[in-house]
Amino acid sequence: MSYNVKTPVLPLPVRRALMQLGSDLGLARRRRRISTQSMAERLQVSTATLRRLERGDPSLAMGTLAKALLVLNALERFSHLLDTGIDDLGLQLMDEALPKRISRKSSSRGPETL
């Protein structure tokens, strides 16, 4: 008996974003006049894997993407992709979860001093 193992279907916005990222990687590589062979060697992958990366293949390792961004001098932007200091939604959700009041805890030693 054979089982038909399917890979999970990615939502359309995710597929489009990956395809755009792959296309942008290829364009950035060509603008820097880096051949596919040279780029593949720098990433330590085959040229077929590089083509998959530039097509936005979701099954590639994140490390391969990170190495490509390093070669293209764009790794810093990638590392700040979800910078928690400027994550407006995350900060807003945290602020909403803060207590409205903070009550003093009773102490058997008397009032607290600073």
Secondary structure by P-SEA (a helix, b strand, c coil): cccccccccccaaaaaaaaaaaaaaaaaaaaacccaaaaaaaacccaaaaaaaaaccccccaaaaaaaaaaaccaaaaaaccccccaaaaaaaaaaacccbbbbcccccccccc
